[in-house]
């Protein structure tokens, strides 16, 4: 048995897609276990750039199967659009399957998400308006529509009618918007079910058998721990658990089967959307990081907020995830910055110095980061392929992270291409 889990350790956009793509070449299965098409995973294959939202990032290289597991909420129209894009570029997609238990994002979920975000005086979480949260709400409320329901006309009709009764009342009476007609979406999603029926399978059965057979299985998370519904900066979080623990419920596999827990973090910090960000840089240096690092949302195109590396939050994320293999990305972006800061503690409102992450999002807004300063480097490191090729100050930066977290960095990414990696040990 050889299982690998790739998760993000910050606020998403750490480069998980690239790492998954690299590792997928030796994987029998690549499995997405949570989130939806609000994720944006960018993968480069030669001159081609692929931005994947719902499909597993291993779809381009995996010689086996790519699975969208039960913990994912699926917009089937987005799924078919991505499949078409991949096929148009000459790539195969006959190895992509969806769990029968995965919940379906319906048009009313997207509308509800949009109306809430646009509502004056609303929560303004900063969602992607993809309907992710409302779909998970229906799942927990036990009124959700699952992929298997698209194959059963009577069940599908009954569930849509019941949901529209409530949703249309909300749209018309609260938001003062038009409702949705039953016939229109019923026929559409019945047809979608027929188009996708050959891809809708009992994924948990196959995955557990694959674990028993000793296959290489790579589990891929979307978003990241600081956006986790329980352990992130609530309420400015996603609606699922993008943690290593989320694999078990999101893919239907036991915790005893998880071995190599890989956490991915940038050497600085970025965040899209609202929420506290203690090390944020609202100056020329923050703008430089944004431009050099191409920090714009893969899903929305929104400029990402940028700031120094925050080891307090990173320690929290590695603890919750139980990370035993660390990946750091975008080391090349820091070239040319003479002095580098890393947050190692926070100063609270009452002057207390702490080195742990708080559960109080409102208090976090007022925490002041306490920094350690390290000397930077000027060399272009994008061509480095061994650790010894890095400048001494770059090595010191990496080793500072390792010492603080007590975890070894196994891979350093120095650019977006598949080949732009320094691999310090082989996992496969």
N, C-alpha and C positions, 0 to 999 in steps of 0.2 A: 504494500500500500504506500502511495506517495501522493499526499495532498498538499496543496499550496493555496494560501489565501492572500490576496492583494487588497489592502484597504488604504484609504487616505487618512492622514493624521492631523490635518489642519482644517481648512474651510472648503475643501474641494480644489480641483484644478491643479493638483500636485504633479500630474504626469502619470497617473495610474494607467491610462490607456496605452501609453508607450511601453511601460513595464509589462503589462499583460500581453501586449502584442509580441514582445521579445520572448517571453516565457512560453507563449502558446505554441511556438514552433515544435516544442517537445511534449505537448500535452495531448492526451487522448480525449479530454473534455475541457471546455472552458464554460464556466457557469456564472451568469449574472444572478444575484440572489436578492436584490432589493432595488427600490427606486423605480423610475420610469424614464420617459423620454425628456425629463428635465435635466438629465445628466448630459454632459458634453465631453466625449473622450476623443481627443485628436490623435490620429495615428498617421505617420508618414511612411510610405512605401516608395522608395526612390524619389521621383519628382512628384508623385501623386500624394495629395493630402486628403485624408478621409476623416470626416467629423461624424462620429457615431453617437447616437443618442440613446438607442434602445438595444441594438444588437451588441452582443459581447465583443469586446475589443480584440478578441482572438479570432474573429471571423475571417480575417485575411490570411492567417498562417496556420491555424489549427488543422492538423491532418485528420482529426477525429470529428467529434460533434460539438456544436455550440448550443448551449441550453439557456433559455430564459425561464428561470425557475418560478416556483409558486409565490415567492415573496415579492416579485416584481408586479407593478401595475402596468398593464399593457394597453397602449393606444394602438389598436390593430391597423388603423389607417397610417399612422406613423411607421409602424413595423413594415407594412407593404411598400411604403415609399422608400425606406432605407434598403430594403431587399432589391428594389428596382434600380436604385443608384449603384449598388454593388455589382449587380449583374450587367449593367450598362458598361461598366469598366472591365468586363471580362472575367470577373471573379465568380466562384461558385457559391451558392447559398443552399444547396440541397442538404447540407449538414446542420441547418439551423432548426431548432424545435422549441416549442412553448409548452409549459406545464398546463395541464387541464385545470389545475387549481388556481392559476394566476387570475387576478381580477382584471376586469376590463374597464378602461376609461371611456365613459360615454360622453356624448356632446353636452349633457347637462352638467357634468363635472367641470368641464372647461369653462362653461358660462358662469357657473357659481364661483369658480376661482377668480375669474376676470372681474366679475361684479364686486366681489369682496375687496379686491386690491384697488379698484377704482372708486370705491365708496368713500365719500368725504367723511373724515373722522373715523375711518376703519383702522384695522390693525397695521396695515402697510408692512407686512412681513418682508415683502420684496420677492415674492414667488415668481416663477417663470410663466405663470398663468396657463399651465399645461393640464390642470385638473388633477394633479397628483394627490394633494391633500384631501379634496372632496372624495376621491375614489377610495383612499384609505379609510376615510370616515365611514363610508358605506360598508366597507369590509368589516370594520369593528362593530358597526350597528347591525350587522348580519342581514343587510338588504342588498349586498353587492351582487353584481353579475360576473360570473366567472367564464373563462374561455370555454369550458365544457358546456355552458348554457347556450353558447352560440350554435351548438349542434343539436339542440332540443327545442324545436319551434314553440311548443306549448309552454315550457318553462320560461323561455325567453320573453314571450308575450306577456305572461303573468307578471314577471319581475319588472319589465319596462312600464307596464300600466301602473303598478303600485308606486314605483319611483316617480313617475311623472305627476301623479296626483299630488305628491308632496312638493316636488321641485317646482312645478308650474305655479303652485299657490305661492311659493316663496318669490319666484321671479315676478309674478304679476302684482302681488299685494305689497311686498316689501320693497323690491328693487324697482317696481313700476316698469318692468320690461315684458316683452311678449313671451308666451310660453312656447313649448315644443310640441309638435304634432306626433302622435303615436305612430301612425302608419309610416311616416317618412323614415324614422330611425329604426323601426322594427324591420322593415324590408331591407334596409341598408345593412344592418348587422347580421341578419339571417344570411344574406349573400356573402358577407365577409366570412362567416363561419364555414360556408361551403368552399370558399377559396383557400382557407387555411386548415381545413380538417386533416390534411395529411401531415401537418406540422404539430398538431395538438396531441400531446401524449402524456402518459404518467411518468414524468421525469424522475420523481423521487425513487421509484422502483428501480429504474435503470441506473441511477447514480449510486444507490446503495449496493447494487450488484457489482458495479464497476469498482467500488471501494473494496469489496470482498475479493475481486479478481486481481487487485494490485495495480490497477490502471493509474496513470498520472492524471490527476484532476486539479484544475486551476479554478478557484472561486474568485470572482471579480466583484468588488464593491463599487458603488457609485457614491458621490458626495464624500463625506469624511466624518471623522469622529466628533469634531467640534460643531457639526450640524446634526448630530445624533438626537433623536427625539427625547431621549432620557438624559444623556450626558453632555450634550452640546449647550450652546448659549440660548436656551429656551426663552421666549417662543420663536426666536430667529433661527429656526432649524428646519430640517426636512421632516417628512412624516413617517420615516422608517428608521431602522437601526443599521447604519452602514458600518457596523463593527464586526469583528471576527465572530462574536456571539450571534450576530444576525444571520450568519451562514446556516446555523443549525435549524432555525425556524424558517428561514428564507429559501432553503433548498431541501429541507427534510432529511438532514444527515445528523448523526450523533456527534456530540463534542469530542468524544474519544477518537474520532476519525481525523481530526484536524492536527496537522503536524507543523508545517513551515508557515509561520504567521509573518507576512511581509508587510511592513508599514512604509508608506511613501510620504516624504515631506520635502518641500522646497527649502532652499537655504535662506530664504526670506519668507515673508508671509503675505498672502493675498486673501481678499474676501470680496465676494460679489453680493450685493444686496445690503439690507440694513442689519444692525446689530453691533454690539461692542467690539472694539478692535484696539486693545491697549497699545500696541506698537506701531500704529498707523502713522505714515509719513505724508503730511499734506504740504509738501514743499517740492523744490526742484529735484531733489534726490529721489523722492517717491515717484515723480513723473518720469525720471530717467529709468528707474527699474521697470516701470510700466511699458515704456517704449522698447527698451532693449529686450525685455522678457516677453514682449508681445502679449501683455496681460489684458486680454479682452475675452469676455465670456464666449465659449464655443457654442453655447445654445442661444444666448440672447445678443451677443456682441457688445454687451455693456462693459465699460472700462472697469477693471478690477481695482479695488482699493489695495494699496501696497504698503508694506512696512517691514521693520526689522524682524529677524527670526525671534520667536517667542518660545523659549525652552520650558517655561512654566506650563503652558498649554500643551506643548509637545510631550512633556513628561506625563501629564494627565492622560493623553491619548494613547501613549505606549503602554501605560499601566492598565487601562480598561481593556485594551486589545490583547495584552499579553504578547506583544511583539518580540520575536526572537531574531528577526532579520530586518535591518533598516536600509532603506533606499533614500538617498538624497538627490534631488534634481536641480537643474538650472544653476549649477555652480559657476558656469561660464558667465552668467549675468552679472556676477559681482566683480568681474575683472575691471580694473580701472577705478575702483573706489578705494581711496587711500586708508580710510579708517572704518572698520566694520563693527557694528554694535549687535550684541545678543542679549536679550532680556533673560535674566536668571531668577529674578524675584519681583514681587509687586510691593508697593507701599500703599496701604489702605488709607481710607479717609481719616481715620483716627491716628495715623502715623505708625501703625504696626507693619512690620516687615514679614511677608509670608512667601513661601516657595511652593504653594499648592494652588490649584485652580478652584475658584469659588463656584457655588451653585447659584449665587445671586447675580443674575444678569444686570439688574439695576445698579448694584454696587460696583460691578466690573467697569461700568462706564467711567467711574471716578478713580479707578486704581491707576497709580503711576508706575510704569515699568522701571526697574532698576537694571542698568546695563553693565555688561563687561565689554571692554573695547579691545579689538584685535587689529593688528596691522593687515592691510589689504595687499593686493598684488596687481601688477599692470599687464602681465603676460596674457596672451590669447591662449586659453586652455582647451579650446574646442577640438583640437586635434590630438589631445592626450588620450592614450588608450591603456596606459599603465599608471599605477599610483606613483611610481618614482618619477614620472614625467611632470607631475604637478609641482608648482612652485612651493617652497617651504611654508609660506604663509597660508596657502590653500590647504596644505596638509594639517597645519595647526588648527585651522578653522574646523576641519572634519573631526580631528581628534578631540577638540573641545566639546563638540556635540556628543561624541562617543562617551567621554568621561562623565559628562553631566547625566546622560540617560542610562549609562551602564549597558549599552547595546552596541554591538559592532556594526559599522556600515559595510554592507556586503557589495553594494553597487552605487557608483557615482555617475550621474548623467551629466554630460557636458554639452548637450545639444539635442535638438528634436529628432534627429535621424536615428534609426534602429542601431546603427553602428557606433553612435557617439556615447559610448559607455566605458567606464572603468570597472571591470568586474574583479572584485578582490577574492571571491571564492565562488565555486560553482555549486548551485543548489540541485541541479538535475544530474 
